[in-house]
Amino acid sequence: MKQMALALRVNGEEKPVLVSPSRTLLEVLREDLNLTGTKHGCELGECGACTVLVDGKPMLSCLLPAAQVEGAEITTIEALGGPSTPHPLQLEWARLGAAQCGYCTPGFVMSAKALLDSNPEPTREDIKAAIAGNLCRCTGYHKIVEAIENFARQRKADQAIDRSIDTTATAVRAVALEARG
Amino acid sequence: MAPKTGFAVIGGTETRVDGLEKVTGRTRFADDLSFPNMLYGRFLRSPHAHARIRKIDVSRAAAMPGVHCVLTGRDFPIPFGPLPISEDEYVLAFDKVTYVGEPVVAIAAIDEATADAACRAVVVDYEELDAYMTLEEALEQRGEPIHTEHRFGNIHKAVSLEFGDVAQGFAEAEYFREDVFFYQGNTHMPIEEHSCTGVPEGIDRVTLYSSTQNPHYGHRLIAKALQLPGSRVRVVATPAGGGFGGKCDTFSHEFAACRMALRTGRPVKFTLNREEVFYTHRGRHPVLMWSKIGFRRNGRITGMHFRSFLDGGAYGSLGVATTYYTGALQPCSYRIPYYKFEGTRLTTNKPVCGPKRGHGAPQPRAMIEVQMDKAAVDLGIDPAQLRLVNAIEPYSKTINHFRVTSCGLKECIEKVVEVSGFNDKWGRLPHGKGIGFAISAYLSGAGTTQYPSNGPHSEVVVKVGRFGEVQCLTGSTDIGQGSMTVHASIVAEVLGLHASDVMVINGDTATTPIDLGSYSSRVTFMSGNAALEAARRMRDQIAAVVAATFGIPADCTEFREHKVFNAVNPGQSMAWEDACALAESKLGALSSTGNYTPPDLDGPYKGGAVGPSPAYSYTALAVQVDVDPETGMIDVEKVWCAHDIGFPINQTLVIGQVEGGIYMGLSEALFEEMDYRKSRLEAPSMLDYKTITVNEMPEIETHLICTHDPEGPFGAKEVGQGPLLPAIPALLNAVYDAVGVRIDEVPCTPDKVLFAMERKADGRGGRIGPTAFPEHATTARAVRAPRPAEWENGNEGRMN
């Protein structure tokens, strides 16, 4: 079959690949780019294990021809953080035991990331809607929902602290300026 | 958060040691591995349920460019099976195909597309035979049996066991229940599809990397089927992306990858697609059951007669054990003074059934817990009370000679009644809402190996290096349950370290010692005990050297907080790293071993080796539902569960197993079924094979009951399977409480609920379920075993 030259943008890096037109993004990520963090459970769009972000939106990479996402910003689990540099969401996920076998986890984490990027304070119903297309056979889902909720709550608390630090710093600066004045 | 009494690590909530690798996608699963110059394997599978193979022509396929190896049944002439008493399977169909999807030809090529194209170029000449698709057809057996070598045609295994004279028990009864129940088959559906790569090493060795639960059994079977010395085969279990029993057997793709790797001198990878995973199956057996229980008016059981027919699919797999398990655990939860069990497993032309979480126990558990619920209504006793009246007690012998040690069944029942408000709700909720109750018992590891062996069931090596690094080597596999963390925690507790300080190397038949595998909820109990022994022996070696420099006896040292303390003078201590360097300088390489062999607990009768376990877990559970009378849809609102864990090694892992088990149980109860249209699966896809998603998952309130098992490591017992069992009947009982209909079938789907409600409104009784049980005389030799002495002396099984 005739090969196509594609210029993909994956995790902020330019990735030129030469692939057949029918090749899916999943296959390109795993087999051509050796980014095996993205998993497959069905290759029919049923389980959500292959979820990646395309321009910030969660997409099933098993159903997506790679040729269709040329020029888009593709984000995979590898971009979030490694074991020594985990994203705070991943840290909470691990702490709660929300990953058991861990095979569905990258897909879930990417669905959650997309939600949290677009909706900083999701309700429980928002969270369920965002991960309803991801299947897990180990956990019973509770710890996954809890991890996302905890992360959102913690981030809000941290931002409040950041804001109060900013406010304090401004006040201190004003006092200092006044004293100097 | 209650446990953790006096321990630094055990009983805590430390993050699992492999947690960060998993959440960052860095865990290397089987299909994530690739090797230089690798080939890809695919199967041509049978399109027929039952057919003779007249001729296979592979010439066109073998001549295709890019094809490197083509194998047929003739390349694997040795039949195999996980149980030596049931070796009826070939790697590739030998002279017959016996189910749709059975591998017939294996082809390795430069890529999957080439291998698939070559499979399509194979010509197989089949002579179709009548297929046996149901229990009834298999029993009737109008034509050629599926396995002509089986003595009783399509009857694969028949068991008949009687403990005391059940007629005597029934003579004492004042009330009987006689019921029939059907539990449909279902499958594991791990999110990871099976995958393996065979890699040739040296001139005549092969290493198999595979998503398997049981590398040791795989090692034995691959050597046998490939006619190789065991020393030439190495099996490495990659982290399994879900198992649930579905990766216990050794599969055609594993044998084929090894043979093809040796044949071609190149690595050969097989990764199944989802449809193939459904047909590979080895999941829950469909079971038709009949049970008669005699009661006194006060609720005490006087005797039980239980019969089961198992629809086994095309081959034996572990089905002999499954057959026994449909009758083994009833007396382990209730004090049954007289008991008779007859079980028969039939061969049918469907994908092979095998072990799925609960292995043969969920089906009878569903039936008898519904039966107990019906008896409670009839006798006017509340369902929880009826269970308390009959509950097995700690330190007793069951009527089928199982030794029960720690047992928190009564505490579990009382806890669930308390926290769920069961007594205030049962029979009192508004129409449409209901609460159901059930209990269960399960093994902490099978007491018997799958093949005859006198060796330990678990062996562990602990190594310590010059810089204080610790390795724990175990053959056990982590299938998500957290066994690596359990091992790390046990070793860390003994050596005064954190779990994250211990590197666990596991599941490799070359570098780690033997462990039988991750099945029958055995790993924490058995391999955990081996790890405990190895860690203590390591501690003793280091203690002796450090104590000598302190000038104290070795048992006057304490290992904690990364130090070795002088217990006589706690002001004196030595850093862990210094202690290791010192011990190594005196003793040389530091290593220790630990072993675990369960005590001989076999009952004194044929078949008495299936069911005995060094300890049993107990669970009680209540489910509250909201049933829509218009649609029959069941909304599960909440689950309360109390589980006798003995003692939790890690609370986070234990709660995870409880929640995951209840999830899987409810999903089976509500949705999951292996449904066939003629000889093909109705729904071999993850959309059509409906499972619970986050949207249907109810809230779960879990309570751990700590009975401190005397033989478990730090008192621990199993949790991986037990909590699944009562979820199913508790749901069925809740539906009855909600809308007054009995669904004597699993799954309990809305159409059945609606139909039962219509029947009830018409005055035809609100029950859906089988009405007849095959009156087929068992082919088993009847075994009449004496009742244990603990029953004959009027002690109702109590051992003291």
Interface residues (C-beta under 8 A of the other chain):
Chain A: R30 N34 T36 G37 T38 K39 H40 G41 C42 E43 L44 E46 C47 A49 T76 I77 E78 L80 G81 G82 P83 S84 P86 Q90 L91 W93 A94 R95 L96 G97 A98 A99 Q100 C101 G102 Y103 C104 T105 P106 V109 K128 I131 A132 N134 L135 C136 R137 C138 T139 G140 Y141 H142 K143 I144 V145
Chain B: T15 R16 D18 G19 L20 E21 K22 V23 T24 G25 R26 T27 R28 F29 D31 D32 S34 H188 M189 P190 I191 E192 E193 P239 A240 G241 G242 G243 F244 N273 R274 I479 G480 Q481 G482 T652 L653 I655 G656 E659 G660 I662 Y663 M664 S685 M686 L687 T691 T693 V694 N695 M697 E699 I700
